[in-house]
């Protein structure tokens, strides 16, 4: 078991794609639906900004979870501590 796991954009995307996380945390299913419904856009900058906003909304949902759900998340991630890493449109 790891001491610390940093939840960043890449881990959020992996969690969205993993069924066990989506089944345990319903907000990830909603995020998966939003991610899959994103249409092709000529403007990659807008698409990138939308992905960042989606990732940050998932991180906010994780931060707002009750303690029991956070313990369950730590168990699934096999870690003792979790740190959330938010991303801005600047990087």
N, C-alpha and C positions, 0 to 999 in steps of 0.2 A: 504494500500500500504506500502510495506517495504521500509526502508531507503537504505539498501545495500543487494545485492545478490552476493554471490561468485560463479562464474562459474568454477567448477572443473570437474574432469573426470566423476563423477557420473551424474552431471547435463548435461554435454555434451552428454553422452549416452542416457539420458532421452529425450533430445532434438532431437537426431538422430532418436529415435523411435517414436516420436510424429509427426503426419502428418501435423499439422498446422505450425510447425516450418520448416519442410522440404519444404512445399509449399511456405513459405515466404522467406526462405534462401536456394537457390539452392545448395550451397556448402554442406549443410547437406544431401541432397539426394545423392550426390557423396560419402560422407563419409559413408552413410548407405549401398550403393552398395559395397564399399570396405570392410566394416565390415561383410556383409553377404557373401562375396565371399571368406573370409578367410577360408582356408582349415585346416583340422585337422593336427596338427603337433605333432611329438613326443617331440619336444623341447618346453616346456611351456615357457621357458625364451624368446625365439624368439617371440612367440605369444604375450607375455606380452609386449615386447619392441615395437612390431608393433602396439598394441593398444595404447600405450603411444604416439607413433609418430603420429598416427591418431588423437588422442585427442588434441595434441599440434598444429597440422596443422589446426584443427577446431578453436582453440583459436586464432591462428594467423590470420585466416580469419575474425574472429569477430573483432579483434583489427584493421584490415585494412578496415573495412566497412566504408562507408560514414556516416556522422552524422545522416542523416535522417533514415538510416537503424538501427543505434544504438538506436535511439529514439523508433523505432518500436519494437526492441528487448526488451527494458525496459518496454514498454507497455505490451507486451506478458508475460513478467516475473512479471508484477505488482510490479515494483520497481522503485526507483528514481536514484539509482547508481548501477554500476556493477563493480566487481573486477574479473580479470581473474587470475586463479591459475594454473600455469604450473607445470607439473610433470616431474621429470627426471627418468631415468632407475634405479637410486639408491633409489627412493622413494620420 
